[in-house]
Amino acid sequence: MLTNVYLLVQASSFLVCILLYKTLRKTHFKYFLPFLFITLTVELTGYWLITQGIRNYTLFNVFTTFEFIFYAFLFSKHLKTTLFKKLTIGFMPFYAIMVFLNLQYVQGYNNFHTYTFLLGSFFVVLFCCLFFYESVLPEHLDHPLAKQPFFWVCTGLLLFYMGSVIINALFEYLRSYDLQQEGKKIYGLINQSLNVVLYSSFIYAFILCRKTKKTFSSQ
């Protein structure tokens, strides 16, 4: 049941993005349209593979790598400090290399890349903290956080990836104690709940963009 809910929320975020694209195309949120199309396609494909009894690790290893790089790209567009921008840009090739090395020499291509997923999660949380830090600087206090669309994206990402760190660590613990099947159920339940939160935050950010398009337009 929850799987249907989170897929519905993902589809809704894509639909809202399409409906508001006339406004979003004037902002850095325009990149969400192809991203959400790819996301929804991957999720539906992954769900179909599971129903056919086929492992979808390879699909999600590729997609989550792309996902982390996409989020880093978004942060490079929204962060103002030169050092912070360079960090996000440098992360992109660095992360792709780390995923390749992990799959090639450590976890293998037939497993989900939990180690580099945790690494990516750490960096996304870091980027969120950098954005929040910049947002409370005196020169930015004239823009209330709650009225900034990217604040809601950041909040969703922060909650999602902090939760992901916990559930991935929990899954590894359960697997080590021969509770892998139970671990998969718990992992799926929490992960899908976090997805609902994440894509709901995207929807609200898109709607908010319509109200603040002049303030948060691309430079």
C-alpha positions as CSV (number, residue, x, y, z in Angstrom):
1,M,0.0,0.0,0.0
2,L,2.7,2.5,1.0
3,T,4.6,1.7,-2.3
4,N,1.6,2.9,-4.2
5,V,1.4,6.1,-2.0
6,Y,5.0,7.1,-2.6
7,L,4.9,6.3,-6.3
8,L,1.8,8.5,-6.4
9,V,3.6,11.3,-4.7
10,Q,6.5,11.0,-7.1
11,A,4.2,11.1,-10.1
12,S,2.4,14.1,-8.5
13,S,5.7,16.0,-8.2
14,F,6.4,15.3,-11.9
15,L,2.9,16.4,-12.8
16,V,3.1,19.6,-10.8
17,C,6.5,20.3,-12.3
18,I,5.0,20.0,-15.8
19,L,2.0,22.2,-14.9
20,L,4.3,24.9,-13.4
21,Y,7.1,24.6,-15.9
22,K,6.3,28.0,-17.5
23,T,7.4,29.5,-14.1
24,L,10.1,27.0,-13.2
25,R,11.9,27.3,-16.6
26,K,13.0,30.8,-15.4
27,T,14.7,29.4,-12.4
28,H,17.2,26.6,-11.6
29,F,14.2,24.4,-10.8
30,K,13.8,23.8,-14.5
31,Y,16.3,21.0,-14.2
32,F,13.8,19.0,-12.1
33,L,11.6,18.2,-15.1
34,P,14.0,15.8,-16.8
35,F,15.3,14.6,-13.4
36,L,11.8,13.7,-12.2
37,F,11.0,12.0,-15.5
38,I,14.1,9.8,-15.1
39,T,13.3,9.2,-11.4
40,L,9.7,8.1,-12.1
41,T,10.8,5.9,-15.0
42,V,13.5,4.2,-12.9
43,E,11.1,3.7,-9.9
44,L,8.5,2.1,-12.1
45,T,11.1,-0.1,-13.9
46,G,12.6,-1.1,-10.5
47,Y,9.1,-2.0,-9.2
48,W,8.4,-4.1,-12.3
49,L,11.7,-5.9,-12.0
50,I,10.9,-6.9,-8.4
51,T,7.5,-8.3,-9.4
52,Q,9.3,-10.4,-12.0
53,G,11.7,-11.7,-9.4
54,I,14.7,-9.8,-11.0
55,R,17.2,-8.0,-8.9
56,N,17.3,-4.2,-9.5
57,Y,20.6,-3.4,-7.8
58,T,22.4,-2.4,-11.0
59,L,19.5,-0.1,-12.0
60,F,19.6,1.7,-8.7
61,N,23.3,1.7,-8.4
62,V,23.4,3.7,-11.6
63,F,20.4,5.9,-10.7
64,T,21.4,6.8,-7.2
65,T,24.9,7.8,-8.5
66,F,23.2,10.1,-11.0
67,E,20.9,11.4,-8.3
68,F,23.7,12.4,-6.0
69,I,25.5,14.2,-8.8
70,F,22.3,16.0,-9.8
71,Y,21.7,17.2,-6.2
72,A,25.4,18.4,-6.1
73,F,24.7,20.3,-9.4
74,L,21.6,21.9,-7.9
75,F,23.6,23.1,-4.8
76,S,26.3,24.5,-7.1
77,K,23.6,26.7,-8.6
78,H,22.1,27.9,-5.2
79,L,25.2,28.3,-3.0
80,K,26.8,31.7,-3.1
81,T,30.1,31.2,-1.4
82,T,32.9,30.4,-4.0
83,L,34.5,27.8,-1.7
84,F,31.1,26.0,-1.3
85,K,30.4,26.1,-5.0
86,K,33.8,24.6,-5.7
87,L,33.1,21.8,-3.2
88,T,29.9,20.8,-4.9
89,I,31.5,20.9,-8.3
90,G,34.5,18.9,-7.2
91,F,32.2,16.3,-5.5
92,M,30.6,15.3,-8.8
93,P,33.6,13.6,-10.5
94,F,35.0,12.5,-7.1
95,Y,31.8,10.7,-6.3
96,A,31.5,9.0,-9.7
97,I,35.1,7.7,-9.3
98,M,34.4,6.4,-5.7
99,V,31.2,4.6,-6.9
100,F,33.2,2.9,-9.6
101,L,36.0,1.8,-7.3
102,N,33.5,0.5,-4.7
103,L,31.6,-1.6,-7.2
104,Q,34.7,-2.8,-9.0
105,Y,36.8,-3.7,-6.0
106,V,34.7,-3.7,-2.8
107,Q,31.0,-4.5,-2.9
108,G,30.7,-5.7,-6.4
109,Y,28.1,-5.0,-9.1
110,N,25.6,-7.5,-7.8
111,N,25.0,-5.7,-4.6
112,F,23.6,-2.2,-3.7
113,H,26.5,0.2,-3.1
114,T,25.7,1.0,0.5
115,Y,29.2,2.3,1.3
116,T,29.2,5.0,-1.4
117,F,25.5,5.7,-0.9
118,L,26.3,6.6,2.7
119,L,29.2,8.7,1.4
120,G,26.8,10.5,-0.9
121,S,24.2,10.9,1.8
122,F,26.9,12.5,4.1
123,F,27.8,15.1,1.4
124,V,24.1,16.0,0.6
125,V,23.6,16.6,4.4
126,L,26.7,18.7,4.4
127,F,25.5,20.7,1.4
128,C,22.2,21.3,3.1
129,C,24.0,22.6,6.2
130,L,26.1,24.9,4.0
131,F,22.9,26.3,2.4
132,F,21.3,26.8,5.8
133,Y,24.5,28.5,7.0
134,E,24.4,30.9,4.1
135,S,20.7,31.6,4.6
136,V,21.2,32.9,8.1
137,L,24.1,35.3,7.3
138,P,23.2,38.9,7.9
139,E,23.1,39.8,4.2
140,H,20.5,37.2,3.5
141,L,18.2,37.8,6.5
142,D,15.9,39.9,4.3
143,H,14.7,36.7,2.6
144,P,12.6,34.6,5.1
145,L,13.7,31.0,4.9
146,A,10.2,29.7,4.7
147,K,9.5,31.7,1.6
148,Q,12.6,30.4,-0.2
149,P,11.6,27.4,-2.5
150,F,15.1,25.8,-2.2
151,F,14.8,25.9,1.6
152,W,12.0,23.3,1.2
153,V,14.0,21.2,-1.2
154,C,16.9,21.3,1.3
155,T,14.7,20.4,4.2
156,G,13.3,17.4,2.3
157,L,16.8,16.3,1.3
158,L,18.1,16.7,4.8
159,L,15.4,14.5,6.3
160,F,15.6,12.0,3.6
161,Y,19.3,11.4,3.7
162,M,19.7,11.6,7.4
163,G,17.0,8.9,7.6
164,S,18.7,7.0,4.8
165,V,22.0,6.8,6.8
166,I,20.1,5.3,9.7
167,I,18.1,2.7,7.7
168,N,21.2,1.6,5.7
169,A,23.1,1.1,8.9
170,L,20.1,-0.7,10.4
171,F,19.9,-3.0,7.3
172,E,23.6,-3.9,7.6
173,Y,23.0,-4.7,11.3
174,L,20.0,-6.9,10.6
175,R,21.7,-8.7,7.8
176,S,24.7,-9.5,10.0
177,Y,22.3,-11.3,12.4
178,D,20.5,-13.3,9.7
179,L,17.5,-11.1,9.7
180,Q,17.8,-10.0,6.1
181,Q,14.2,-10.6,5.0
182,E,12.9,-8.7,8.0
183,G,15.5,-6.0,7.4
184,K,14.3,-5.6,3.8
185,K,10.7,-5.1,5.0
186,I,11.8,-2.4,7.6
187,Y,14.1,-0.8,5.1
188,G,11.3,-0.6,2.5
189,L,8.8,0.8,4.9
190,I,11.0,3.6,6.2
191,N,12.5,4.3,2.8
192,Q,9.1,4.7,1.2
193,S,8.0,7.0,4.0
194,L,11.1,9.2,3.5
195,N,10.4,9.3,-0.2
196,V,6.9,10.7,0.5
197,V,8.4,13.4,2.6
198,L,11.1,14.2,0.0
199,Y,8.8,14.5,-3.0
200,S,6.2,16.4,-1.0
201,S,8.8,19.0,-0.3
202,F,9.6,19.2,-4.0
203,I,5.9,19.8,-4.7
204,Y,5.7,22.6,-2.2
205,A,8.9,24.2,-3.5
206,F,7.5,24.2,-7.0
207,I,4.3,25.9,-5.9
208,L,6.2,28.4,-3.9
209,C,8.3,29.2,-6.9
210,R,5.2,30.5,-8.6
211,K,4.8,33.1,-5.9
212,T,8.4,34.1,-5.7
213,K,9.6,33.8,-9.3
214,K,11.0,37.3,-9.5
215,T,13.1,36.9,-6.3
216,F,14.5,33.4,-7.1
217,S,15.0,33.6,-10.8
218,S,18.2,32.3,-12.4
219,Q,21.1,34.7,-12.6
